[in-house]
């Protein structure tokens, strides 16, 4: 019974590592270094020709 439990924990750890590896290599969009995609979601205001941010 103990060997079965250890084997299941080992397989779960391998699956987790495989999932993390897949996420790091199979990115579809560029984002921040963390890979969360937050940099592609946020639109930053651009500075106009006068050097100031636009005021709404």
C-alpha positions in Angstrom: 0.0 0.0 0.0 2.8 2.4 0.8 4.5 1.7 -2.6 1.3 2.5 -4.3 1.0 5.8 -2.5 4.6 6.8 -3.2 4.1 5.8 -6.9 1.0 8.0 -7.2 2.8 10.9 -5.6 5.7 10.4 -7.9 3.4 10.4 -11.0 1.6 13.5 -9.8 5.0 15.3 -9.4 6.0 14.2 -12.9 2.7 15.4 -14.3 3.1 18.8 -12.6 6.6 19.3 -13.9 5.5 18.3 -17.4 2.6 20.7 -17.2 4.9 23.6 -16.1 7.4 22.7 -18.9 4.6 22.7 -21.5 3.3 26.1 -20.3 6.8 27.6 -20.6 7.5 26.3 -24.1 4.0 26.6 -25.6 3.3 30.3 -25.2 1.0 31.7 -27.9 1.4 35.4 -27.1 4.3 37.4 -25.7 3.8 38.8 -22.3 5.7 39.7 -19.2 8.5 37.5 -17.9 6.1 35.6 -15.6 4.1 34.3 -18.5 0.8 35.4 -17.1 0.0 37.5 -20.2 -0.7 40.7 -18.1 1.5 42.9 -20.4 -0.7 42.0 -23.4 -4.0 42.7 -21.5 -3.2 46.3 -20.3 -3.2 49.2 -22.7 -0.8 51.9 -21.6 -1.6 55.4 -22.6 0.8 56.9 -25.1 2.5 60.2 -24.7 1.5 62.8 -27.2 3.8 65.1 -29.2 3.9 67.6 -26.4 5.4 65.1 -24.0 2.3 64.9 -21.8 -0.2 62.1 -21.2 -3.6 62.7 -22.7 -6.3 64.0 -20.3 -9.8 62.6 -20.7 
